[in-house]
Amino acid sequence: MSVMVVRKKVTRKWEKLPGRNTFCCDGRVMMARQKGIFYLTLFLILGTCTLFFAFECRYLAVQLSPAIPVFAAMLFLFSMATLLRTSFSDPGVIPRALPDEAAFIEMEIEATNGAVPQGQRPPPRIKNFQINNQIVKLKYCYTCKIFRPPRASHCSICDNCVERFDHHCPWVGNCVGKRNYRYFYLFILSLSLLTIYVFAFNIVYVALKSLKIGFLETLKETPGTVLEVLICFFTLWSVVGLTGFHTFLVALNQTTNEDIKGSWTGKNRVQNPYSHGNIVKNCCEVLCGPLPPSVLDRRGILPLEESGSRPPSTQETTSSLLPQSPAPTEHLSSTDMPEDTSIPEEMPPPEPPEPPQEATDAEK
Amino acid sequence: MATEVHNLQELRRSASLATKVFIQRDYSDGTICQFQTKFPPELDSRIERQLFEDTVKTLNSFYSEAEKIGGNSYLEGCLACATAYFIFLCMETHYEKVLKKISRYIQDQNEKIFAPRGLLLTDPVERGMRVIEISIYEDRCSSGSSSSGSSTGSGSSSGGGVGAGAR
């Protein structure tokens, strides 16, 4: 009797997604390719907090109150949870147009603009829309072959169009966009509070212990304190500043991208049509508004193609016809869109301080 | 003009894909998900204008409901924040619930209205919420307009033919 060996491996959609993302846990986790700085962030937070819990907390819990480590633990867990949510979730990537859709849009563009002779660079494709009595331009993305929705931008690092694109943050190893902006904001907020908390209680610890055994003896007994204070000091300046900046953005319902480009500032520019005019309303919408689910369907199963025919009528099959990104398009994406890459998509700067803040300072 | 009644399964077996029409997003109200209700000329001979508009308007109202900013969404957001978003591991968001409703509605519309007319709506979620894709099928056995089987590659020529004819 012959025995048939059946291969059970299924191909999930994330394996065939274009763009420069890495996926883990069979498509459940989605990050950018460069993760080194994210690991550094994790190491700094975990390391500092471990030292704090191991040394200072033991003394302070006894001398002052056991609530001190409890509150620190809550802050630590909250910031880790929001960090992992920011890093691992889909920021709001817009899937690329399938060939049919791309062809349809090309046709529409040619009908509007007229055909471009071979060899000539086509004019930038822009559609004008009116939103709340302001004219907003929609740009065509040559890589994704779509007209980008308002507030969307193409991240050159991840090679994806992202909705409500804020910036690409190497510290969290992912883009920050519509779907994970609130997690990012809560992460930097809780990290600021955690940093201030650890810094303050380190000072208190050193002060209390120095009264008993002297300053130098204290430092000799717990050398980790020096390290914690140093890390917290430098983190404070960058993260607290960044939190302040993002609080300002949230209150005005703006993105970092728009702020850097100066989309809504200046005399001849339109006013921000997305702001409700009310700080509370803006905050509520950005932080507590409805959360759209990911449209990428990373864990969907790609149907096995039968030899020859591809059934076009089933919805799942048509969505599996994801466009490959050939070399010419890659070339286009790096050279053809200066208007996208002029926004600092947060290439890691030479200095340690937070890149978004760094970039805003540099650009302004 | 082919007026035979098909059900969905028959459609997939016997019909060949002629072309696809893409209903684009309407951004006049901001970034919320709404689709244009402008009637595409390619569908002129296939479906009544009112039916098409009603379908798109119903879809638009579903999306408005999903993205509505109000007491419920704030409550959901605050509760989720208080649990450090762990609650999303066991609970579906309001948006996801509405998207399921939309899928059921589209399935229903396809079975009752679109398939009998040789059309098929694709759920916008499958297209990244960018477009409503309407596939137009030609009956293989009918002597209607000549169509190339698949619309990839030749989509521009067949679509251009239909579009130019309609324009």
HADDOCK unambig.tbl for C-alpha pairs under 7 A between the chains (distance, minus, plus):
assign (segid A and resid 78 and name CA) (segid B and resid 84 and name CA) 5.93 0.50 0.50
assign (segid A and resid 81 and name CA) (segid B and resid 84 and name CA) 6.37 0.50 0.50
assign (segid A and resid 82 and name CA) (segid B and resid 84 and name CA) 6.93 0.50 0.50
assign (segid A and resid 94 and name CA) (segid B and resid 128 and name CA) 5.89 0.50 0.50
assign (segid A and resid 95 and name CA) (segid B and resid 128 and name CA) 5.57 0.50 0.50
assign (segid A and resid 99 and name CA) (segid B and resid 152 and name CA) 6.14 0.50 0.50
assign (segid A and resid 100 and name CA) (segid B and resid 151 and name CA) 6.62 0.50 0.50
assign (segid A and resid 100 and name CA) (segid B and resid 152 and name CA) 5.59 0.50 0.50
assign (segid A and resid 100 and name CA) (segid B and resid 155 and name CA) 6.44 0.50 0.50
assign (segid A and resid 101 and name CA) (segid B and resid 22 and name CA) 6.92 0.50 0.50
assign (segid A and resid 103 and name CA) (segid B and resid 155 and name CA) 6.71 0.50 0.50
assign (segid A and resid 103 and name CA) (segid B and resid 156 and name CA) 5.91 0.50 0.50
assign (segid A and resid 104 and name CA) (segid B and resid 156 and name CA) 6.78 0.50 0.50
assign (segid A and resid 107 and name CA) (segid B and resid 156 and name CA) 6.74 0.50 0.50
assign (segid A and resid 129 and name CA) (segid B and resid 27 and name CA) 6.83 0.50 0.50
assign (segid A and resid 129 and name CA) (segid B and resid 28 and name CA) 6.61 0.50 0.50
assign (segid A and resid 130 and name CA) (segid B and resid 28 and name CA) 5.43 0.50 0.50
assign (segid A and resid 131 and name CA) (segid B and resid 27 and name CA) 6.60 0.50 0.50
assign (segid A and resid 131 and name CA) (segid B and resid 28 and name CA) 4.57 0.50 0.50
assign (segid A and resid 131 and name CA) (segid B and resid 29 and name CA) 5.67 0.50 0.50
assign (segid A and resid 131 and name CA) (segid B and resid 30 and name CA) 5.51 0.50 0.50
assign (segid A and resid 132 and name CA) (segid B and resid 28 and name CA) 6.87 0.50 0.50
assign (segid A and resid 132 and name CA) (segid B and resid 29 and name CA) 6.42 0.50 0.50
assign (segid A and resid 150 and name CA) (segid B and resid 31 and name CA) 6.45 0.50 0.50
assign (segid A and resid 274 and name CA) (segid B and resid 30 and name CA) 6.91 0.50 0.50
assign (segid A and resid 285 and name CA) (segid B and resid 69 and name CA) 6.87 0.50 0.50
assign (segid A and resid 288 and name CA) (segid B and resid 73 and name CA) 6.84 0.50 0.50
assign (segid A and resid 288 and name CA) (segid B and resid 74 and name CA) 5.13 0.50 0.50
assign (segid A and resid 288 and name CA) (segid B and resid 77 and name CA) 4.41 0.50 0.50
assign (segid A and resid 288 and name CA) (segid B and resid 78 and name CA) 6.34 0.50 0.50
assign (segid A and resid 289 and name CA) (segid B and resid 69 and name CA) 5.96 0.50 0.50
assign (segid A and resid 289 and name CA) (segid B and resid 73 and name CA) 5.86 0.50 0.50
assign (segid A and resid 289 and name CA) (segid B and resid 74 and name CA) 6.18 0.50 0.50
assign (segid A and resid 289 and name CA) (segid B and resid 77 and name CA) 6.53 0.50 0.50
assign (segid A and resid 290 and name CA) (segid B and resid 67 and name CA) 5.81 0.50 0.50
assign (segid A and resid 290 and name CA) (segid B and resid 69 and name CA) 6.84 0.50 0.50
assign (segid A and resid 290 and name CA) (segid B and resid 73 and name CA) 5.57 0.50 0.50
assign (segid A and resid 290 and name CA) (segid B and resid 95 and name CA) 6.73 0.50 0.50
assign (segid A and resid 291 and name CA) (segid B and resid 95 and name CA) 6.75 0.50 0.50
assign (segid A and resid 292 and name CA) (segid B and resid 95 and name CA) 6.03 0.50 0.50
assign (segid A and resid 293 and name CA) (segid B and resid 96 and name CA) 6.57 0.50 0.50
assign (segid A and resid 295 and name CA) (segid B and resid 125 and name CA) 6.03 0.50 0.50
assign (segid A and resid 295 and name CA) (segid B and resid 128 and name CA) 5.19 0.50 0.50
assign (segid A and resid 296 and name CA) (segid B and resid 128 and name CA) 7.00 0.50 0.50
assign (segid A and resid 313 and name CA) (segid B and resid 12 and name CA) 5.89 0.50 0.50
assign (segid A and resid 315 and name CA) (segid B and resid 122 and name CA) 6.51 0.50 0.50
assign (segid A and resid 319 and name CA) (segid B and resid 126 and name CA) 6.22 0.50 0.50
